Structures are given as C-alpha cells and as structure tokens.
Amino acid sequence: MHYEDNIDAAVLALETARQLIADEIRAYPTPVSGCDAQYNHLLSKRAQITKALTMLQNDVFVPTPRTLVEGSGVESR
C-alpha cells in the first residue's frame, strides 16, 4: 500500500462525512435559532471537514534553499 492510497481513503471518508452532515443540516427542524448549539456544532464540523479536504487536495509550497518564496524562479548557476 502506498501513501497515496491512504490519502485517497481519507478524502473519501471526509467526503462521506461531509455528505452525512449536509443531510443532517438539511433535515434539521426549522426555524433554527442563532444560539442552537447542536446546529452550530454541525456547521463547525462541516467547516472543519471542508478545510481538511482543501488541505489534502491542494499542493503545498515547500521552501527550499533555491526557492524561499512561492512563485520565485529557480536559480540557475
């Protein structure tokens, strides 16, 4: 098993969790008061899952001695 397989599994699990939370939010009884702790908790978890998915799916800039800032060209010698 390669690390990519684990990342793919994590993405799939997070997408499933996001769908389950979306279904729960959709089925939540209305009207929702602004201080409804359970509803706010669902919104918070949805935001956490979305952020985790974004982090797993986006490339991350890793500075090296030749490229200290993102977007800088490669130094040639």
C-alpha positions, 0 to 999 in steps of 0.5 A: 500500500502506498501513501497515496492510497491512504490519502485517497481513503481519507478524502473519501471518508471526509467526503462521506462525512461531509455528505452525512452532515449536509443531510443532517443540516438539511433535515434539521427542524426549522426555524433554527435559532442563532444560539442552537448549539447542536446546529452550530456544532454541525456547521463547525464540523462541516467547516472543519471537514471542508478545510481538511479536504482543501488541505489534502487536495491542494499542493503545498509550497515547500521552501527550499534553499533555491526557492524561499518564496512561492512563485520565485524562479529557480536559480540557475548557476 
